[in-house]
Amino acid sequence: MSHPAARAILSFLFTALLAGQVLAAEINLSAAASLREVITALSGSYAKATGEVGFRTNFGASGALAKQIANGAPADIFLSANTEWMDYLKARGLIDKKSISPFAYNVLVFAGRPQSKVGGLQDVAKLERVAIGSPKSVPAGQYAIEALRRSGIEKKLENKLVMARDARECLVYAERGEVDGAFVYKTDVEEAGKGVKILFTVPQELYPRIVYPMGLTAEGVKKASAAAFFRFLQSGGAKSVIARHGFEVK
């Protein structure tokens, strides 16, 4: 075998080895649907900067993601839209308790078509169709139901609520005009197009503060690559990106 051929084969084997290392450094992220843009931005910039790690992302309702993880779905880092589903996994020994920390904070708003005249919760009570995330698995829906209950208009909206799989689906319904408005996160509307706008911000005293906790899973805590990315998510640089996407950070 000629020396050039030998060098070519060695080069191929070396490249294949590196590819295997990159694949081995793949990080599985499960994150609330409302974090799609910011997590995509953070993971993308991190992968580009390191050149040695790849990501598999799974976005959806926090409850659905937590149950997937409990049923064995691969996940190294879990980012929830409330503490309940983080606690759900913690109670089952599927999250490293010491790693749990706040990722970001958000605000609940009511959104709809720009021409809508809705200006507060009492106006919502007069509408025919209102979208919320299913309270069984979607934190935004849980926050909305709590706000409706505390404001005293929950019964007025009986049979008027349209349940969605997550907050983003609520916004899609509102953009299409399939509902008169939707309870979503402020950041959802900021990431949306011109077909929908914030009609009013739900008073904070009507629901618990929206915190997004993050944690390394029982599998993720064993992976150096996942632990390194988790530390990056806590850095000042990451927090600047999070804030640019409309979230509140400490």
C-alpha positions in Angstrom: 0.0 0.0 0.0 1.4 3.4 -1.0 2.2 6.0 1.7 -0.5 8.4 0.3 -3.2 5.7 0.5 -2.1 4.8 4.0 -2.3 8.4 5.1 -5.8 8.7 3.5 -7.0 5.7 5.4 -5.6 6.9 8.7 -7.2 10.3 8.0 -10.5 8.6 7.4 -10.2 6.6 10.6 -9.2 9.7 12.6 -12.2 11.6 11.2 -14.6 8.7 12.0 -13.2 8.6 15.6 -13.8 12.3 16.0 -17.4 11.9 14.7 -17.9 9.1 17.2 -16.7 11.4 20.0 -19.1 14.2 18.9 -22.0 11.7 18.9 -20.9 10.5 22.3 -21.1 14.1 23.6 -24.7 14.5 22.5 -26.9 16.3 25.1 -30.6 15.5 25.4 -32.7 18.6 26.4 -36.3 18.5 27.4 -37.8 22.0 27.8 -41.1 23.7 28.1 -42.5 24.8 24.7 -42.3 28.5 25.6 -38.5 28.1 25.8 -38.1 26.9 22.3 -36.5 30.0 20.8 -34.2 30.8 23.7 -33.0 27.2 24.2 -32.4 26.9 20.5 -30.3 30.0 20.5 -28.3 29.0 23.6 -27.7 25.4 22.5 -26.8 26.6 18.9 -24.2 29.1 20.1 -22.8 26.7 22.6 -22.4 23.9 20.0 -20.8 26.4 17.6 -18.4 27.7 20.2 -17.2 24.3 21.5 -17.4 22.3 18.2 -17.5 19.1 20.3 -21.1 18.7 21.4 -24.5 18.1 19.7 -28.0 18.5 21.0 -31.3 16.6 20.8 -34.1 18.9 21.9 -37.6 17.9 22.9 -40.1 20.8 23.5 -43.6 20.4 24.8 -45.9 20.8 27.8 -43.9 20.5 31.0 -46.2 17.8 32.4 -46.0 15.7 29.2 -42.2 16.0 29.2 -41.9 15.0 32.9 -44.0 11.9 32.3 -41.9 11.0 29.2 -38.8 11.2 31.4 -40.5 9.1 34.1 -41.2 6.5 31.4 -37.6 6.3 30.3 -37.3 9.0 27.6 -33.7 10.2 27.2 -33.1 13.5 28.9 -30.0 15.0 30.5 -31.4 18.4 31.4 -35.1 19.3 32.1 -36.4 22.8 32.0 -40.0 23.2 33.3 -42.4 26.1 33.2 -43.3 25.5 36.9 -41.9 23.8 40.0 -44.6 21.2 40.2 -43.3 19.0 37.3 -39.7 19.4 38.5 -40.9 18.2 42.0 -42.7 15.3 40.2 -39.4 14.0 38.9 -37.5 14.8 42.0 -39.9 12.7 44.1 -39.1 9.8 41.8 -35.4 10.2 42.1 -35.0 11.2 38.4 -33.6 14.7 39.0 -30.3 15.6 40.8 -31.8 17.6 43.7 -28.6 19.7 44.2 -28.7 21.0 40.6 -32.2 22.4 40.6 -32.1 26.2 40.1 -34.1 29.0 38.4 -33.5 29.4 34.7 -35.8 32.3 34.1 -39.1 34.0 35.0 -42.1 35.0 33.0 -45.4 36.9 33.1 -49.0 35.7 32.2 -50.8 37.8 29.6 -54.0 37.7 27.6 -53.4 37.9 23.8 -55.6 38.3 20.8 -56.1 40.0 17.4 -54.9 43.6 17.4 -58.4 44.9 16.7 -59.8 43.3 19.9 -61.2 45.7 22.5 -60.5 43.4 25.5 -58.8 45.3 28.3 -59.1 43.2 31.4 -60.4 40.0 33.0 -64.0 41.3 33.2 -64.0 41.7 29.4 -62.8 38.1 29.0 -65.9 36.9 30.8 -68.0 38.3 27.9 -66.1 36.4 25.2 -67.3 33.2 23.5 -64.1 31.2 23.1 -61.0 31.5 25.1 -57.9 29.3 24.7 -55.8 28.0 27.6 -53.3 25.3 28.0 -54.7 22.1 29.5 -54.3 22.6 33.2 -53.5 18.9 33.7 -50.1 19.3 31.9 -49.6 22.9 30.9 -48.4 25.3 33.6 -49.7 28.3 31.7 -53.1 26.8 31.9 -52.7 26.2 35.6 -51.7 29.8 36.1 -54.7 31.0 34.0 -57.2 28.9 35.9 -55.9 30.2 39.2 -56.2 33.8 37.9 -59.8 33.1 36.8 -60.7 31.6 40.1 -59.2 34.4 42.2 -60.8 37.1 40.0 -64.2 35.4 40.4 -65.0 34.9 36.7 -64.2 31.2 36.4 -67.9 30.1 36.3 -68.7 32.7 33.7 -66.3 30.9 31.3 -67.7 27.4 31.8 -68.0 25.7 28.4 -66.1 28.6 26.8 -62.6 27.4 27.4 -60.7 25.7 24.5 -57.9 23.4 25.8 -54.6 23.4 24.0 -51.5 21.1 24.3 -49.2 24.0 25.3 -49.1 27.8 25.4 -47.8 28.1 21.9 -50.8 26.2 20.5 -53.1 28.7 22.4 -51.4 31.5 20.6 -51.9 29.8 17.2 -55.6 29.6 17.9 -55.7 33.3 18.7 -53.6 34.2 15.6 -56.0 32.2 13.4 -59.1 33.8 14.9 -60.3 30.4 16.1 -60.7 31.9 19.6 -61.4 35.4 20.9 -58.2 35.4 22.9 -55.7 33.2 24.8 -53.9 33.1 28.1 -50.2 32.8 27.2 -46.8 33.9 28.4 -45.5 37.4 27.5 -42.5 35.9 25.7 -44.8 33.8 23.5 -46.4 37.0 22.1 -43.0 38.7 21.7 -41.9 35.8 19.5 -45.1 35.8 17.5 -46.0 37.7 14.3 -48.1 40.8 13.9 -51.4 38.8 13.8 -51.6 38.8 17.6 -50.7 41.2 20.4 -50.8 41.5 24.2 -54.3 42.8 25.1 -53.5 43.1 28.9 -51.2 41.7 31.5 -52.8 39.5 34.1 -52.4 41.0 37.6 -49.5 39.3 39.4 -51.5 39.0 42.6 -53.9 36.5 40.9 -51.4 33.7 40.3 -48.0 32.5 41.6 -44.9 34.0 40.1 -43.9 32.0 37.0 -40.5 30.5 37.5 -38.8 28.1 35.1 -36.6 25.7 37.2 -33.9 23.6 35.5 -32.1 20.5 36.7 -29.8 17.8 35.6 -31.5 14.4 35.4 -30.2 11.3 37.1 -28.5 10.4 33.8 -27.4 13.9 32.9 -25.5 14.4 36.2 -23.2 11.5 35.1 -22.3 13.2 31.8 -19.5 15.8 31.8 -20.8 17.4 28.6 -24.3 17.9 30.1 -22.9 19.3 33.4 -20.7 21.7 31.4 -23.7 23.0 29.4 -25.7 23.3 32.5 -23.0 25.5 34.0 -23.1 27.6 30.9 -26.9 28.1 31.3 -26.1 29.7 34.7 -23.5 32.1 33.3 -23.8 35.8 32.8 -23.5 35.4 29.0 -26.4 32.9 28.9 -28.5 35.2 31.1 -28.0 38.1 28.7 -29.4 35.9 25.9 -32.3 34.9 28.1 -33.2 38.5 28.9 -33.0 39.4 25.2 -35.7 36.9 24.5 -38.0 38.7 26.9 -37.6 36.6 30.1 -36.8 38.0 33.5 -33.6 36.8 35.1 -31.9 37.3 38.5 
